Amino acid sequence: PPPPPTYLDNMADPAATESMTMLSFYAFPPLTIADPDDFALTLRKQWKPFHALGRVYVATEGVNAQMSIPTNVLSNFMDCCRSMDA
């Protein structure tokens, strides 16, 4: 199997957090999202290790999210988001 992505290196245990951080964001890729359902599945898989909660809407135009992320893994989550291609 491939090695784990670098954004998971030395990540704290999300279950050990004492707080959650609320996020609300839009992301519009330079090109449209060809298959929103497939991209939504990719997001669920990539965000699972973070124990993220909330709603994420994926359309061909982009992503609209209202989420809660364990504060102790927020920087890892942001690194994950910055590493994605639509």
Distance bins in CASP14 RR format, pairs under 12 A and 6 or more apart:
PFRMAT RR
TARGET T0000
AUTHOR 0000-0000-0000
RMODE 2
METHOD distances of the structure
MODEL  1
3 9 0 0 0 0 1 0 0 0 0 0 0
4 10 0 0 0 0 0 1 0 0 0 0 0
4 11 0 0 0 0 1 0 0 0 0 0 0
4 46 0 0 0 0 0 1 0 0 0 0 0
4 49 0 0 0 0 1 0 0 0 0 0 0
4 76 0 0 0 0 0 1 0 0 0 0 0
4 80 0 0 0 0 0 1 0 0 0 0 0
5 11 0 0 0 0 0 1 0 0 0 0 0
5 45 0 0 0 0 0 1 0 0 0 0 0
5 46 0 0 0 0 1 0 0 0 0 0 0
5 47 0 0 0 0 0 1 0 0 0 0 0
5 49 0 0 0 0 1 0 0 0 0 0 0
5 50 0 0 0 0 0 1 0 0 0 0 0
5 76 0 0 0 0 1 0 0 0 0 0 0
5 77 0 0 0 0 0 1 0 0 0 0 0
5 79 0 0 0 0 1 0 0 0 0 0 0
5 80 1 0 0 1 0 0 0 0 0 0 0
5 81 0 0 0 0 0 1 0 0 0 0 0
5 82 0 0 0 0 0 1 0 0 0 0 0
5 83 1 0 0 1 0 0 0 0 0 0 0
5 84 0 0 0 0 0 1 0 0 0 0 0
6 76 0 0 0 0 1 0 0 0 0 0 0
6 79 1 0 0 1 0 0 0 0 0 0 0
6 80 0 0 0 0 1 0 0 0 0 0 0
6 82 0 0 0 0 0 1 0 0 0 0 0
6 83 0 0 0 0 1 0 0 0 0 0 0
7 46 0 0 0 0 1 0 0 0 0 0 0
7 47 0 0 0 0 0 1 0 0 0 0 0
7 49 0 0 0 0 1 0 0 0 0 0 0
7 50 0 0 0 0 1 0 0 0 0 0 0
7 73 0 0 0 0 1 0 0 0 0 0 0
7 74 0 0 0 0 0 1 0 0 0 0 0
7 75 0 0 0 0 1 0 0 0 0 0 0
7 76 1 0 1 0 0 0 0 0 0 0 0
7 77 1 0 0 1 0 0 0 0 0 0 0
7 78 0 0 0 0 1 0 0 0 0 0 0
7 79 1 1 0 0 0 0 0 0 0 0 0
7 80 1 0 1 0 0 0 0 0 0 0 0
7 81 0 0 0 0 1 0 0 0 0 0 0
7 82 0 0 0 0 1 0 0 0 0 0 0
7 83 1 0 0 1 0 0 0 0 0 0 0
7 84 0 0 0 0 0 1 0 0 0 0 0
8 14 0 0 0 0 0 1 0 0 0 0 0
8 46 0 0 0 0 1 0 0 0 0 0 0
8 47 0 0 0 0 0 1 0 0 0 0 0
8 48 0 0 0 0 0 1 0 0 0 0 0
8 49 1 0 0 1 0 0 0 0 0 0 0
8 50 0 0 0 0 1 0 0 0 0 0 0
8 73 0 0 0 0 1 0 0 0 0 0 0
8 75 0 0 0 0 0 1 0 0 0 0 0
8 76 1 0 0 1 0 0 0 0 0 0 0
8 77 0 0 0 0 0 1 0 0 0 0 0
8 79 0 0 0 0 1 0 0 0 0 0 0
8 80 0 0 0 0 1 0 0 0 0 0 0
8 83 0 0 0 0 0 1 0 0 0 0 0
9 49 0 0 0 0 0 1 0 0 0 0 0
9 73 0 0 0 0 0 1 0 0 0 0 0
9 75 0 0 0 0 0 1 0 0 0 0 0
9 76 0 0 0 0 1 0 0 0 0 0 0
9 79 0 0 0 0 1 0 0 0 0 0 0
9 80 0 0 0 0 0 1 0 0 0 0 0
10 72 0 0 0 0 0 1 0 0 0 0 0
10 73 0 0 0 0 0 1 0 0 0 0 0
10 75 0 0 0 0 0 1 0 0 0 0 0
10 76 0 0 0 0 1 0 0 0 0 0 0
10 79 0 0 0 0 0 1 0 0 0 0 0
11 17 0 0 0 0 0 1 0 0 0 0 0
11 49 1 0 0 1 0 0 0 0 0 0 0
11 50 0 0 0 0 1 0 0 0 0 0 0
11 51 0 0 0 0 0 1 0 0 0 0 0
11 70 0 0 0 0 0 1 0 0 0 0 0
11 72 0 0 0 0 1 0 0 0 0 0 0
11 73 1 0 1 0 0 0 0 0 0 0 0
11 74 0 0 0 0 0 1 0 0 0 0 0
11 75 0 0 0 0 1 0 0 0 0 0 0
11 76 1 0 1 0 0 0 0 0 0 0 0
11 77 0 0 0 0 1 0 0 0 0 0 0
11 79 0 0 0 0 1 0 0 0 0 0 0
11 80 0 0 0 0 1 0 0 0 0 0 0
12 18 0 0 0 0 0 1 0 0 0 0 0
12 49 0 0 0 0 0 1 0 0 0 0 0
12 50 0 0 0 0 0 1 0 0 0 0 0
12 51 0 0 0 0 0 1 0 0 0 0 0
12 69 0 0 0 0 0 1 0 0 0 0 0
12 70 0 0 0 0 1 0 0 0 0 0 0
12 71 0 0 0 0 1 0 0 0 0 0 0
12 72 1 0 1 0 0 0 0 0 0 0 0
12 73 1 0 1 0 0 0 0 0 0 0 0
12 74 0 0 0 0 1 0 0 0 0 0 0
12 75 0 0 0 0 1 0 0 0 0 0 0
12 76 1 0 0 1 0 0 0 0 0 0 0
12 77 0 0 0 0 0 1 0 0 0 0 0
13 49 0 0 0 0 0 1 0 0 0 0 0
13 50 0 0 0 0 0 1 0 0 0 0 0
13 51 0 0 0 0 1 0 0 0 0 0 0
13 70 0 0 0 0 1 0 0 0 0 0 0
13 72 1 0 0 1 0 0 0 0 0 0 0
13 73 0 0 0 0 1 0 0 0 0 0 0
13 76 0 0 0 0 0 1 0 0 0 0 0
14 20 0 0 0 0 1 0 0 0 0 0 0
14 21 0 0 0 0 0 1 0 0 0 0 0
14 47 0 0 0 0 0 1 0 0 0 0 0
14 48 0 0 0 0 0 1 0 0 0 0 0
14 49 1 0 0 1 0 0 0 0 0 0 0
14 50 1 0 1 0 0 0 0 0 0 0 0
14 51 1 1 0 0 0 0 0 0 0 0 0
14 52 0 0 0 0 1 0 0 0 0 0 0
14 53 0 0 0 0 0 1 0 0 0 0 0
14 68 0 0 0 0 0 1 0 0 0 0 0
14 69 0 0 0 0 1 0 0 0 0 0 0
14 70 1 0 1 0 0 0 0 0 0 0 0
14 71 0 0 0 0 1 0 0 0 0 0 0
14 72 1 0 0 1 0 0 0 0 0 0 0
14 73 1 0 1 0 0 0 0 0 0 0 0
14 74 0 0 0 0 1 0 0 0 0 0 0
14 76 0 0 0 0 1 0 0 0 0 0 0
14 77 0 0 0 0 1 0 0 0 0 0 0
15 49 0 0 0 0 0 1 0 0 0 0 0
15 50 0 0 0 0 0 1 0 0 0 0 0
15 51 1 0 0 1 0 0 0 0 0 0 0
15 70 1 0 0 1 0 0 0 0 0 0 0
15 72 0 0 0 0 1 0 0 0 0 0 0
15 73 0 0 0 0 1 0 0 0 0 0 0
16 51 0 0 0 0 0 1 0 0 0 0 0
16 70 0 0 0 0 1 0 0 0 0 0 0
16 71 0 0 0 0 0 1 0 0 0 0 0
16 72 1 0 0 1 0 0 0 0 0 0 0
16 73 0 0 0 0 1 0 0 0 0 0 0
17 50 0 0 0 0 0 1 0 0 0 0 0
17 51 0 0 0 0 1 0 0 0 0 0 0
17 52 0 0 0 0 0 1 0 0 0 0 0
17 53 0 0 0 0 0 1 0 0 0 0 0
17 68 0 0 0 0 0 1 0 0 0 0 0
17 69 0 0 0 0 1 0 0 0 0 0 0
17 70 1 1 0 0 0 0 0 0 0 0 0
17 71 1 0 1 0 0 0 0 0 0 0 0
17 72 1 0 1 0 0 0 0 0 0 0 0
17 73 1 0 0 1 0 0 0 0 0 0 0
17 74 0 0 0 0 1 0 0 0 0 0 0
17 76 0 0 0 0 0 1 0 0 0 0 0
17 77 0 0 0 0 0 1 0 0 0 0 0
18 70 0 0 0 0 1 0 0 0 0 0 0
18 71 1 0 0 1 0 0 0 0 0 0 0
18 72 1 0 0 1 0 0 0 0 0 0 0
19 68 0 0 0 0 1 0 0 0 0 0 0
19 69 0 0 0 0 0 1 0 0 0 0 0
19 70 1 0 0 1 0 0 0 0 0 0 0
19 71 1 0 1 0 0 0 0 0 0 0 0
19 72 0 0 0 0 1 0 0 0 0 0 0
19 73 0 0 0 0 0 1 0 0 0 0 0
19 74 0 0 0 0 1 0 0 0 0 0 0
20 50 0 0 0 0 0 1 0 0 0 0 0
20 51 0 0 0 0 1 0 0 0 0 0 0
20 52 0 0 0 0 1 0 0 0 0 0 0
20 53 1 0 0 1 0 0 0 0 0 0 0
20 54 0 0 0 0 0 1 0 0 0 0 0
20 67 0 0 0 0 1 0 0 0 0 0 0
20 68 1 0 1 0 0 0 0 0 0 0 0
20 69 1 0 0 1 0 0 0 0 0 0 0
20 70 1 0 1 0 0 0 0 0 0 0 0
20 71 1 0 0 1 0 0 0 0 0 0 0
20 72 0 0 0 0 1 0 0 0 0 0 0
20 73 0 0 0 0 0 1 0 0 0 0 0
20 74 0 0 0 0 1 0 0 0 0 0 0
20 77 0 0 0 0 0 1 0 0 0 0 0
21 50 0 0 0 0 0 1 0 0 0 0 0
21 52 0 0 0 0 0 1 0 0 0 0 0
21 53 0 0 0 0 0 1 0 0 0 0 0
21 67 0 0 0 0 1 0 0 0 0 0 0
21 68 1 0 0 1 0 0 0 0 0 0 0
21 69 1 0 1 0 0 0 0 0 0 0 0
21 70 1 0 0 1 0 0 0 0 0 0 0
21 71 1 0 1 0 0 0 0 0 0 0 0
21 72 0 0 0 0 1 0 0 0 0 0 0
21 73 0 0 0 0 1 0 0 0 0 0 0
21 74 1 0 1 0 0 0 0 0 0 0 0
21 75 0 0 0 0 0 1 0 0 0 0 0
21 77 0 0 0 0 1 0 0 0 0 0 0
21 78 0 0 0 0 0 1 0 0 0 0 0
22 52 0 0 0 0 0 1 0 0 0 0 0
22 53 0 0 0 0 1 0 0 0 0 0 0
22 54 0 0 0 0 1 0 0 0 0 0 0
22 65 0 0 0 0 0 1 0 0 0 0 0
22 66 1 0 0 1 0 0 0 0 0 0 0
22 67 1 0 0 1 0 0 0 0 0 0 0
22 68 1 0 1 0 0 0 0 0 0 0 0
22 69 0 0 0 0 1 0 0 0 0 0 0
22 70 0 0 0 0 0 1 0 0 0 0 0
22 71 0 0 0 0 0 1 0 0 0 0 0
22 74 0 0 0 0 0 1 0 0 0 0 0
23 47 0 0 0 0 0 1 0 0 0 0 0
23 50 0 0 0 0 0 1 0 0 0 0 0
23 52 0 0 0 0 1 0 0 0 0 0 0
23 53 0 0 0 0 0 1 0 0 0 0 0
23 54 0 0 0 0 1 0 0 0 0 0 0
23 55 0 0 0 0 0 1 0 0 0 0 0
23 56 0 0 0 0 0 1 0 0 0 0 0
23 63 0 0 0 0 0 1 0 0 0 0 0
23 64 0 0 0 0 0 1 0 0 0 0 0
23 65 1 0 0 1 0 0 0 0 0 0 0
23 66 1 0 0 1 0 0 0 0 0 0 0
23 67 1 0 1 0 0 0 0 0 0 0 0
23 68 1 0 0 1 0 0 0 0 0 0 0
23 69 1 0 0 1 0 0 0 0 0 0 0
23 70 0 0 0 0 0 1 0 0 0 0 0
23 71 0 0 0 0 0 1 0 0 0 0 0
23 74 0 0 0 0 1 0 0 0 0 0 0
23 77 0 0 0 0 1 0 0 0 0 0 0
23 78 0 0 0 0 1 0 0 0 0 0 0
23 81 0 0 0 0 1 0 0 0 0 0 0
24 54 0 0 0 0 0 1 0 0 0 0 0
24 55 0 0 0 0 0 1 0 0 0 0 0
24 56 0 0 0 0 0 1 0 0 0 0 0
24 57 0 0 0 0 0 1 0 0 0 0 0
24 63 0 0 0 0 0 1 0 0 0 0 0
24 64 0 0 0 0 1 0 0 0 0 0 0
24 65 1 0 0 1 0 0 0 0 0 0 0
24 66 1 0 1 0 0 0 0 0 0 0 0
24 67 1 0 0 1 0 0 0 0 0 0 0
24 68 0 0 0 0 0 1 0 0 0 0 0
24 69 0 0 0 0 0 1 0 0 0 0 0
25 55 0 0 0 0 0 1 0 0 0 0 0
25 56 0 0 0 0 1 0 0 0 0 0 0
25 57 0 0 0 0 0 1 0 0 0 0 0
25 62 0 0 0 0 0 1 0 0 0 0 0
25 63 1 0 0 1 0 0 0 0 0 0 0
25 64 1 0 0 1 0 0 0 0 0 0 0
25 65 1 0 1 0 0 0 0 0 0 0 0
25 66 0 0 0 0 1 0 0 0 0 0 0
25 67 0 0 0 0 1 0 0 0 0 0 0
25 69 0 0 0 0 0 1 0 0 0 0 0
25 77 0 0 0 0 0 1 0 0 0 0 0
25 78 0 0 0 0 0 1 0 0 0 0 0
25 81 0 0 0 0 1 0 0 0 0 0 0
26 56 0 0 0 0 0 1 0 0 0 0 0
26 57 0 0 0 0 1 0 0 0 0 0 0
26 58 0 0 0 0 0 1 0 0 0 0 0
26 59 0 0 0 0 0 1 0 0 0 0 0
26 61 0 0 0 0 1 0 0 0 0 0 0
26 62 1 0 0 1 0 0 0 0 0 0 0
26 63 1 0 0 1 0 0 0 0 0 0 0
26 64 1 0 1 0 0 0 0 0 0 0 0
26 65 1 0 0 1 0 0 0 0 0 0 0
26 66 0 0 0 0 0 1 0 0 0 0 0
27 33 0 0 0 0 1 0 0 0 0 0 0
27 39 0 0 0 0 0 1 0 0 0 0 0
27 43 0 0 0 0 0 1 0 0 0 0 0
27 56 0 0 0 0 0 1 0 0 0 0 0
27 57 0 0 0 0 0 1 0 0 0 0 0
27 58 0 0 0 0 1 0 0 0 0 0 0
27 59 0 0 0 0 0 1 0 0 0 0 0
27 61 0 0 0 0 1 0 0 0 0 0 0
27 62 1 0 1 0 0 0 0 0 0 0 0
27 63 1 0 1 0 0 0 0 0 0 0 0
27 64 0 0 0 0 1 0 0 0 0 0 0
27 65 1 0 0 1 0 0 0 0 0 0 0
27 81 1 0 0 1 0 0 0 0 0 0 0
27 82 0 0 0 0 0 1 0 0 0 0 0
27 84 0 0 0 0 1 0 0 0 0 0 0
27 85 0 0 0 0 0 1 0 0 0 0 0
27 86 0 0 0 0 1 0 0 0 0 0 0
28 58 0 0 0 0 0 1 0 0 0 0 0
28 59 0 0 0 0 0 1 0 0 0 0 0
28 60 0 0 0 0 0 1 0 0 0 0 0
28 61 1 0 0 1 0 0 0 0 0 0 0
28 62 1 0 1 0 0 0 0 0 0 0 0
28 63 0 0 0 0 1 0 0 0 0 0 0
28 64 0 0 0 0 1 0 0 0 0 0 0
28 86 0 0 0 0 1 0 0 0 0 0 0
29 36 0 0 0 0 0 1 0 0 0 0 0
29 39 0 0 0 0 1 0 0 0 0 0 0
29 58 0 0 0 0 0 1 0 0 0 0 0
29 59 0 0 0 0 0 1 0 0 0 0 0
29 60 0 0 0 0 1 0 0 0 0 0 0
29 61 0 0 0 0 1 0 0 0 0 0 0
29 62 1 0 0 1 0 0 0 0 0 0 0
29 63 0 0 0 0 1 0 0 0 0 0 0
29 81 0 0 0 0 0 1 0 0 0 0 0
29 84 0 0 0 0 1 0 0 0 0 0 0
29 85 1 0 0 1 0 0 0 0 0 0 0
29 86 1 1 0 0 0 0 0 0 0 0 0
30 61 0 0 0 0 0 1 0 0 0 0 0
30 62 0 0 0 0 0 1 0 0 0 0 0
30 85 0 0 0 0 0 1 0 0 0 0 0
30 86 0 0 0 0 1 0 0 0 0 0 0
31 39 0 0 0 0 0 1 0 0 0 0 0
31 60 0 0 0 0 1 0 0 0 0 0 0
31 61 0 0 0 0 0 1 0 0 0 0 0
31 62 0 0 0 0 0 1 0 0 0 0 0
31 85 0 0 0 0 1 0 0 0 0 0 0
31 86 1 0 0 1 0 0 0 0 0 0 0
32 39 0 0 0 0 0 1 0 0 0 0 0
32 58 0 0 0 0 0 1 0 0 0 0 0
32 59 0 0 0 0 1 0 0 0 0 0 0
32 60 1 0 1 0 0 0 0 0 0 0 0
32 61 1 0 0 1 0 0 0 0 0 0 0
32 62 1 0 0 1 0 0 0 0 0 0 0
32 63 0 0 0 0 0 1 0 0 0 0 0
32 86 1 0 0 1 0 0 0 0 0 0 0
33 39 1 0 1 0 0 0 0 0 0 0 0
33 40 0 0 0 0 1 0 0 0 0 0 0
33 41 0 0 0 0 0 1 0 0 0 0 0
33 42 0 0 0 0 0 1 0 0 0 0 0
33 43 0 0 0 0 0 1 0 0 0 0 0
33 57 0 0 0 0 0 1 0 0 0 0 0
33 58 1 0 0 1 0 0 0 0 0 0 0
33 59 1 0 0 1 0 0 0 0 0 0 0
33 60 1 0 1 0 0 0 0 0 0 0 0
33 61 1 0 0 1 0 0 0 0 0 0 0
33 62 1 0 1 0 0 0 0 0 0 0 0
33 63 1 0 0 1 0 0 0 0 0 0 0
33 64 0 0 0 0 0 1 0 0 0 0 0
33 84 0 0 0 0 0 1 0 0 0 0 0
33 85 0 0 0 0 0 1 0 0 0 0 0
33 86 1 0 1 0 0 0 0 0 0 0 0
34 42 0 0 0 0 0 1 0 0 0 0 0
34 58 0 0 0 0 0 1 0 0 0 0 0
34 59 0 0 0 0 0 1 0 0 0 0 0
34 60 1 0 0 1 0 0 0 0 0 0 0
34 61 0 0 0 0 0 1 0 0 0 0 0
34 62 0 0 0 0 0 1 0 0 0 0 0
34 85 0 0 0 0 0 1 0 0 0 0 0
34 86 0 0 0 0 1 0 0 0 0 0 0
35 41 0 0 0 0 1 0 0 0 0 0 0
35 42 0 0 0 0 1 0 0 0 0 0 0
35 58 0 0 0 0 1 0 0 0 0 0 0
35 59 0 0 0 0 0 1 0 0 0 0 0
35 60 0 0 0 0 1 0 0 0 0 0 0
35 86 0 0 0 0 1 0 0 0 0 0 0
36 42 0 0 0 0 0 1 0 0 0 0 0
36 43 0 0 0 0 0 1 0 0 0 0 0
36 56 0 0 0 0 0 1 0 0 0 0 0
36 57 0 0 0 0 1 0 0 0 0 0 0
36 58 1 0 1 0 0 0 0 0 0 0 0
36 59 1 0 1 0 0 0 0 0 0 0 0
36 60 1 0 1 0 0 0 0 0 0 0 0
36 61 0 0 0 0 1 0 0 0 0 0 0
36 62 0 0 0 0 1 0 0 0 0 0 0
36 63 0 0 0 0 1 0 0 0 0 0 0
36 64 0 0 0 0 0 1 0 0 0 0 0
36 86 0 0 0 0 1 0 0 0 0 0 0
37 43 0 0 0 0 0 1 0 0 0 0 0
37 44 0 0 0 0 0 1 0 0 0 0 0
37 57 0 0 0 0 0 1 0 0 0 0 0
37 58 1 0 0 1 0 0 0 0 0 0 0
37 59 0 0 0 0 0 1 0 0 0 0 0
37 60 0 0 0 0 0 1 0 0 0 0 0
38 44 0 0 0 0 0 1 0 0 0 0 0
38 45 0 0 0 0 0 1 0 0 0 0 0
38 58 0 0 0 0 1 0 0 0 0 0 0
38 60 0 0 0 0 0 1 0 0 0 0 0
38 86 0 0 0 0 0 1 0 0 0 0 0
39 45 0 0 0 0 0 1 0 0 0 0 0
39 46 0 0 0 0 0 1 0 0 0 0 0
39 56 0 0 0 0 0 1 0 0 0 0 0
39 57 0 0 0 0 0 1 0 0 0 0 0
39 58 1 0 1 0 0 0 0 0 0 0 0
39 59 0 0 0 0 1 0 0 0 0 0 0
39 60 0 0 0 0 1 0 0 0 0 0 0
39 61 0 0 0 0 0 1 0 0 0 0 0
39 62 0 0 0 0 1 0 0 0 0 0 0
39 63 1 0 0 1 0 0 0 0 0 0 0
39 84 0 0 0 0 1 0 0 0 0 0 0
39 85 0 0 0 0 1 0 0 0 0 0 0
39 86 1 0 0 1 0 0 0 0 0 0 0
40 46 0 0 0 0 0 1 0 0 0 0 0
40 47 0 0 0 0 0 1 0 0 0 0 0
40 55 0 0 0 0 0 1 0 0 0 0 0
40 56 1 0 0 1 0 0 0 0 0 0 0
40 57 0 0 0 0 1 0 0 0 0 0 0
40 58 1 0 1 0 0 0 0 0 0 0 0
40 59 0 0 0 0 1 0 0 0 0 0 0
40 60 0 0 0 0 0 1 0 0 0 0 0
40 62 0 0 0 0 0 1 0 0 0 0 0
40 63 0 0 0 0 1 0 0 0 0 0 0
40 64 0 0 0 0 0 1 0 0 0 0 0
40 65 0 0 0 0 0 1 0 0 0 0 0
40 86 0 0 0 0 0 1 0 0 0 0 0
41 47 0 0 0 0 0 1 0 0 0 0 0
41 48 0 0 0 0 0 1 0 0 0 0 0
41 56 0 0 0 0 0 1 0 0 0 0 0
41 58 0 0 0 0 1 0 0 0 0 0 0
42 48 0 0 0 0 0 1 0 0 0 0 0
42 56 0 0 0 0 0 1 0 0 0 0 0
42 58 0 0 0 0 1 0 0 0 0 0 0
42 63 0 0 0 0 0 1 0 0 0 0 0
42 80 0 0 0 0 0 1 0 0 0 0 0
42 83 0 0 0 0 0 1 0 0 0 0 0
42 84 1 0 0 1 0 0 0 0 0 0 0
42 85 0 0 0 0 1 0 0 0 0 0 0
42 86 0 0 0 0 1 0 0 0 0 0 0
43 50 0 0 0 0 0 1 0 0 0 0 0
43 52 0 0 0 0 1 0 0 0 0 0 0
43 54 0 0 0 0 0 1 0 0 0 0 0
43 55 0 0 0 0 0 1 0 0 0 0 0
43 56 1 0 0 1 0 0 0 0 0 0 0
43 57 0 0 0 0 0 1 0 0 0 0 0
43 58 1 0 0 1 0 0 0 0 0 0 0
43 62 0 0 0 0 0 1 0 0 0 0 0
43 63 1 0 0 1 0 0 0 0 0 0 0
43 64 0 0 0 0 0 1 0 0 0 0 0
43 65 0 0 0 0 1 0 0 0 0 0 0
43 67 0 0 0 0 0 1 0 0 0 0 0
43 77 0 0 0 0 0 1 0 0 0 0 0
43 80 0 0 0 0 1 0 0 0 0 0 0
43 81 0 0 0 0 1 0 0 0 0 0 0
43 84 0 0 0 0 1 0 0 0 0 0 0
43 86 0 0 0 0 0 1 0 0 0 0 0
44 50 0 0 0 0 0 1 0 0 0 0 0
44 52 0 0 0 0 1 0 0 0 0 0 0
44 54 0 0 0 0 0 1 0 0 0 0 0
44 56 0 0 0 0 1 0 0 0 0 0 0
44 58 0 0 0 0 0 1 0 0 0 0 0
44 65 0 0 0 0 0 1 0 0 0 0 0
44 67 0 0 0 0 0 1 0 0 0 0 0
45 52 0 0 0 0 0 1 0 0 0 0 0
45 80 0 0 0 0 0 1 0 0 0 0 0
45 84 0 0 0 0 0 1 0 0 0 0 0
46 52 0 0 0 0 1 0 0 0 0 0 0
46 56 0 0 0 0 0 1 0 0 0 0 0
46 76 0 0 0 0 0 1 0 0 0 0 0
46 77 0 0 0 0 1 0 0 0 0 0 0
46 79 0 0 0 0 0 1 0 0 0 0 0
46 80 1 0 1 0 0 0 0 0 0 0 0
46 81 0 0 0 0 1 0 0 0 0 0 0
46 82 0 0 0 0 0 1 0 0 0 0 0
46 83 0 0 0 0 1 0 0 0 0 0 0
46 84 1 0 0 1 0 0 0 0 0 0 0
46 85 0 0 0 0 0 1 0 0 0 0 0
47 53 0 0 0 0 1 0 0 0 0 0 0
47 54 0 0 0 0 0 1 0 0 0 0 0
47 56 0 0 0 0 1 0 0 0 0 0 0
47 63 0 0 0 0 0 1 0 0 0 0 0
47 65 0 0 0 0 1 0 0 0 0 0 0
47 67 0 0 0 0 1 0 0 0 0 0 0
47 68 0 0 0 0 0 1 0 0 0 0 0
47 69 0 0 0 0 1 0 0 0 0 0 0
47 70 0 0 0 0 0 1 0 0 0 0 0
47 73 0 0 0 0 0 1 0 0 0 0 0
47 76 0 0 0 0 0 1 0 0 0 0 0
47 77 1 0 0 1 0 0 0 0 0 0 0
47 78 0 0 0 0 0 1 0 0 0 0 0
47 80 1 0 0 1 0 0 0 0 0 0 0
47 81 0 0 0 0 1 0 0 0 0 0 0
47 84 0 0 0 0 0 1 0 0 0 0 0
48 73 0 0 0 0 0 1 0 0 0 0 0
48 77 0 0 0 0 0 1 0 0 0 0 0
48 80 0 0 0 0 0 1 0 0 0 0 0
49 69 0 0 0 0 0 1 0 0 0 0 0
49 70 0 0 0 0 0 1 0 0 0 0 0
49 73 0 0 0 0 1 0 0 0 0 0 0
49 76 0 0 0 0 1 0 0 0 0 0 0
49 77 0 0 0 0 1 0 0 0 0 0 0
49 80 0 0 0 0 1 0 0 0 0 0 0
50 67 0 0 0 0 1 0 0 0 0 0 0
50 68 0 0 0 0 0 1 0 0 0 0 0
50 69 1 0 1 0 0 0 0 0 0 0 0
50 70 1 0 0 1 0 0 0 0 0 0 0
50 71 0 0 0 0 0 1 0 0 0 0 0
50 72 0 0 0 0 0 1 0 0 0 0 0
50 73 1 0 1 0 0 0 0 0 0 0 0
50 74 0 0 0 0 1 0 0 0 0 0 0
50 75 0 0 0 0 0 1 0 0 0 0 0
50 76 1 0 0 1 0 0 0 0 0 0 0
50 77 1 0 1 0 0 0 0 0 0 0 0
50 78 0 0 0 0 0 1 0 0 0 0 0
50 79 0 0 0 0 0 1 0 0 0 0 0
50 80 1 0 0 1 0 0 0 0 0 0 0
50 81 0 0 0 0 0 1 0 0 0 0 0
51 67 0 0 0 0 0 1 0 0 0 0 0
51 68 0 0 0 0 1 0 0 0 0 0 0
51 69 0 0 0 0 1 0 0 0 0 0 0
51 70 1 0 1 0 0 0 0 0 0 0 0
51 71 0 0 0 0 0 1 0 0 0 0 0
51 72 0 0 0 0 0 1 0 0 0 0 0
51 73 1 0 0 1 0 0 0 0 0 0 0
51 74 0 0 0 0 0 1 0 0 0 0 0
51 76 0 0 0 0 0 1 0 0 0 0 0
51 77 0 0 0 0 1 0 0 0 0 0 0
52 65 0 0 0 0 1 0 0 0 0 0 0
52 66 0 0 0 0 0 1 0 0 0 0 0
52 67 1 0 1 0 0 0 0 0 0 0 0
52 68 1 0 0 1 0 0 0 0 0 0 0
52 69 1 0 1 0 0 0 0 0 0 0 0
52 70 0 0 0 0 1 0 0 0 0 0 0
52 73 0 0 0 0 1 0 0 0 0 0 0
52 74 0 0 0 0 0 1 0 0 0 0 0
52 76 0 0 0 0 0 1 0 0 0 0 0
52 77 1 0 0 1 0 0 0 0 0 0 0
52 78 0 0 0 0 0 1 0 0 0 0 0
52 80 0 0 0 0 1 0 0 0 0 0 0
52 81 0 0 0 0 0 1 0 0 0 0 0
53 65 0 0 0 0 0 1 0 0 0 0 0
53 66 0 0 0 0 1 0 0 0 0 0 0
53 67 1 0 0 1 0 0 0 0 0 0 0
53 68 1 0 1 0 0 0 0 0 0 0 0
53 69 1 0 0 1 0 0 0 0 0 0 0
53 70 0 0 0 0 1 0 0 0 0 0 0
53 77 0 0 0 0 0 1 0 0 0 0 0
54 64 0 0 0 0 0 1 0 0 0 0 0
54 65 1 0 0 1 0 0 0 0 0 0 0
54 66 1 0 0 1 0 0 0 0 0 0 0
54 67 1 0 1 0 0 0 0 0 0 0 0
54 68 1 0 0 1 0 0 0 0 0 0 0
54 69 0 0 0 0 1 0 0 0 0 0 0
55 63 0 0 0 0 0 1 0 0 0 0 0
55 64 0 0 0 0 1 0 0 0 0 0 0
55 65 1 0 0 1 0 0 0 0 0 0 0
55 66 1 0 1 0 0 0 0 0 0 0 0
55 67 1 0 0 1 0 0 0 0 0 0 0
55 68 0 0 0 0 0 1 0 0 0 0 0
56 62 0 0 0 0 0 1 0 0 0 0 0
56 63 1 0 0 1 0 0 0 0 0 0 0
56 64 1 0 0 1 0 0 0 0 0 0 0
56 65 1 0 1 0 0 0 0 0 0 0 0
56 66 1 0 0 1 0 0 0 0 0 0 0
56 67 1 0 0 1 0 0 0 0 0 0 0
56 68 0 0 0 0 0 1 0 0 0 0 0
56 69 0 0 0 0 0 1 0 0 0 0 0
56 81 0 0 0 0 0 1 0 0 0 0 0
57 63 1 0 0 1 0 0 0 0 0 0 0
57 64 1 0 1 0 0 0 0 0 0 0 0
57 65 1 0 0 1 0 0 0 0 0 0 0
57 66 0 0 0 0 1 0 0 0 0 0 0
57 67 0 0 0 0 0 1 0 0 0 0 0
58 64 0 0 0 0 1 0 0 0 0 0 0
58 65 0 0 0 0 1 0 0 0 0 0 0
58 84 0 0 0 0 0 1 0 0 0 0 0
58 86 0 0 0 0 1 0 0 0 0 0 0
59 65 0 0 0 0 0 1 0 0 0 0 0
59 86 0 0 0 0 0 1 0 0 0 0 0
60 86 0 0 0 0 1 0 0 0 0 0 0
61 86 0 0 0 0 0 1 0 0 0 0 0
62 84 0 0 0 0 0 1 0 0 0 0 0
62 86 1 0 0 1 0 0 0 0 0 0 0
63 81 0 0 0 0 1 0 0 0 0 0 0
63 84 0 0 0 0 1 0 0 0 0 0 0
63 86 0 0 0 0 1 0 0 0 0 0 0
65 77 0 0 0 0 0 1 0 0 0 0 0
65 81 0 0 0 0 1 0 0 0 0 0 0
67 74 0 0 0 0 0 1 0 0 0 0 0
67 77 0 0 0 0 1 0 0 0 0 0 0
67 78 0 0 0 0 0 1 0 0 0 0 0
67 81 0 0 0 0 0 1 0 0 0 0 0
68 74 0 0 0 0 0 1 0 0 0 0 0
68 77 0 0 0 0 0 1 0 0 0 0 0
69 75 0 0 0 0 0 1 0 0 0 0 0
69 76 0 0 0 0 1 0 0 0 0 0 0
69 77 1 0 1 0 0 0 0 0 0 0 0
69 78 0 0 0 0 1 0 0 0 0 0 0
69 80 0 0 0 0 0 1 0 0 0 0 0
69 81 0 0 0 0 0 1 0 0 0 0 0
70 76 0 0 0 0 1 0 0 0 0 0 0
70 77 0 0 0 0 1 0 0 0 0 0 0
71 77 0 0 0 0 0 1 0 0 0 0 0
71 78 0 0 0 0 0 1 0 0 0 0 0
73 79 0 0 0 0 1 0 0 0 0 0 0
73 80 0 0 0 0 1 0 0 0 0 0 0
74 80 0 0 0 0 0 1 0 0 0 0 0
74 81 0 0 0 0 0 1 0 0 0 0 0
75 81 0 0 0 0 0 1 0 0 0 0 0
75 82 0 0 0 0 0 1 0 0 0 0 0
76 82 0 0 0 0 0 1 0 0 0 0 0
76 83 0 0 0 0 0 1 0 0 0 0 0
77 83 0 0 0 0 0 1 0 0 0 0 0
77 84 0 0 0 0 0 1 0 0 0 0 0
78 84 0 0 0 0 0 1 0 0 0 0 0
END
